[in-house]
Amino acid sequence: MSLRALLVLAAWLPLIGCVPRIEVAAPKEPITINMNVKIEHEIHIKVDKDVEALLKNQSGLF
């Protein structure tokens, strides 16, 4: 190894120890997600004319 390579290595050795440490840990409290959701639905029923007439005649069925 040349003298220059040794000097570069000697200059980098103290910096290698200064690498920032990253720690990943779970939080102590549970994570809460607040979602405001509005759900709208419509139900469309298609019946044929015979069933529709039966429903009109027998109004007490439902």
Backbone as numpy.savetxt, mean C-alpha at the origin, in Angstrom:
# Nx Ny Nz CAx CAy CAz Cx Cy Cz
53.93 -3.15 -3.88 53.09 -1.97 -3.88 53.97 -0.74 -3.88
53.54 0.24 -4.56 54.33 1.46 -4.63 54.03 2.34 -3.42
54.85 3.31 -3.24 54.70 4.23 -2.12 53.41 5.03 -2.25
53.07 5.39 -3.46 51.84 6.17 -3.69 50.60 5.35 -3.31
50.58 4.08 -3.67 49.45 3.22 -3.33 49.33 3.07 -1.82
50.43 2.96 -1.12 50.41 2.86 0.33 49.88 4.14 0.97
50.25 5.28 0.41 49.78 6.56 0.94 48.27 6.71 0.73
47.81 6.32 -0.43 46.37 6.39 -0.71 45.62 5.46 0.24
46.13 4.26 0.43 45.51 3.31 1.34 45.52 3.84 2.77
46.62 4.43 3.19 46.72 4.98 4.54 45.77 6.16 4.72
45.51 6.92 3.67 44.59 8.05 3.76 43.14 7.58 3.84
42.83 6.47 3.20 41.46 5.97 3.19 41.10 5.15 4.42
42.06 4.57 5.10 41.75 3.73 6.26 40.97 4.46 7.36
41.32 5.68 7.74 40.51 6.35 8.77 39.10 6.67 8.29
38.94 6.92 6.99 37.62 7.25 6.46 36.70 6.04 6.39
37.27 4.86 6.28 36.45 3.65 6.20 35.69 3.44 7.51
36.29 3.80 8.62 35.63 3.67 9.92 34.52 4.68 10.12
34.41 5.69 9.28 33.40 6.74 9.43 32.18 6.50 8.56
31.95 5.30 8.16 30.80 4.98 7.32 29.54 5.11 8.19
28.53 5.84 7.72 27.31 5.99 8.53 26.59 4.65 8.69
26.04 4.45 9.87 25.35 3.20 10.16 23.85 3.41 9.96
23.24 2.55 9.20 21.80 2.63 8.94 21.13 1.48 9.68
20.14 1.83 10.49 19.44 0.82 11.27 17.96 0.85 10.92
17.42 -0.30 10.62 16.00 -0.41 10.29 15.33 -1.17 11.43
14.34 -0.54 12.04 13.64 -1.17 13.15 12.14 -0.91 13.01
11.37 -1.83 13.51 9.91 -1.67 13.49 9.51 -0.62 14.52
8.48 0.18 14.23 8.04 1.18 15.21 7.40 0.52 16.43
7.45 1.21 17.55 6.87 0.67 18.78 5.35 0.72 18.74
4.79 1.74 18.10 3.34 1.86 17.97 2.90 1.30 16.62
1.70 0.75 16.54 1.23 0.24 15.25 1.00 1.38 14.25
1.15 1.06 13.01 0.93 2.03 11.94 -0.57 2.10 11.67
-1.13 3.30 11.69 -2.55 3.46 11.41 -2.72 4.17 10.08
-3.66 3.70 9.31 -3.97 4.30 8.02 -5.43 4.74 8.06
-5.65 6.03 7.96 -7.01 6.57 7.95 -7.46 6.74 6.51
-8.56 6.09 6.18 -9.07 6.18 4.82 -10.53 6.62 4.88
-10.82 7.69 4.22 -12.20 8.15 4.08 -12.69 7.70 2.71
-13.53 6.71 2.70 -13.99 6.12 1.45 -15.51 6.23 1.39
-15.99 6.73 0.29 -17.43 6.81 0.08 -17.79 5.79 -1.00
-18.63 4.86 -0.62 -19.02 3.81 -1.55 -20.49 4.02 -1.92
-20.71 4.17 -3.19 -22.07 4.29 -3.71 -22.31 3.15 -4.68
-23.47 2.59 -4.60 -23.78 1.51 -5.52 -25.23 1.62 -5.98
-25.43 1.12 -7.13 -26.77 1.07 -7.70 -26.98 -0.34 -8.23
-28.18 -0.84 -8.02 -28.50 -2.16 -8.52 -29.59 -2.01 -9.57
-29.30 -2.47 -10.76 -30.27 -2.42 -11.85 -30.71 -3.86 -12.15
-32.01 -4.06 -12.12 -32.55 -5.38 -12.41 -33.40 -5.28 -13.67
-33.11 -6.13 -14.61 -33.90 -6.19 -15.84 -34.75 -7.46 -15.78
-36.03 -7.29 -15.88 -36.94 -8.44 -15.90 -37.76 -8.38 -17.18
-38.19 -9.54 -17.62 -39.00 -9.47 -18.83 -40.44 -9.13 -18.47
-41.19 -8.86 -19.48 -42.53 -8.26 -19.30 -43.47 -9.15 -18.49
-43.37 -10.48 -18.64 -44.25 -11.38 -17.89 -43.98 -11.28 -16.39
-42.73 -11.26 -16.03 -42.39 -11.18 -14.61 -42.77 -9.81 -14.07
-42.57 -8.78 -14.86 -42.93 -7.43 -14.42 -44.45 -7.33 -14.19
-45.23 -7.93 -15.07 -46.69 -7.93 -14.89 -47.08 -8.72 -13.65
-46.42 -9.83 -13.39 -46.70 -10.62 -12.20 -46.40 -9.83 -10.93
-45.30 -9.10 -10.95 -44.94 -8.29 -9.79 -45.94 -7.16 -9.56
-46.49 -6.61 -10.63 -47.50 -5.55 -10.47 -48.79 -6.12 -9.90
-49.17 -7.31 -10.36 -50.41 -7.94 -9.89 -50.28 -8.44 -8.45
-49.15 -8.97 -8.10 -48.92 -9.52 -6.77 -48.04 -8.55 -5.98
-48.55 -7.40 -5.64 -47.74 -6.37 -4.99 -47.32 -6.76 -3.58
-47.93 -7.74 -2.98 -47.57 -8.14 -1.62 -46.41 -9.12 -1.56
-45.83 -9.46 -2.69 -44.73 -10.43 -2.68 -43.49 -9.90 -1.96
-43.19 -8.64 -2.17 -41.96 -8.11 -1.57 -42.31 -7.03 -0.62
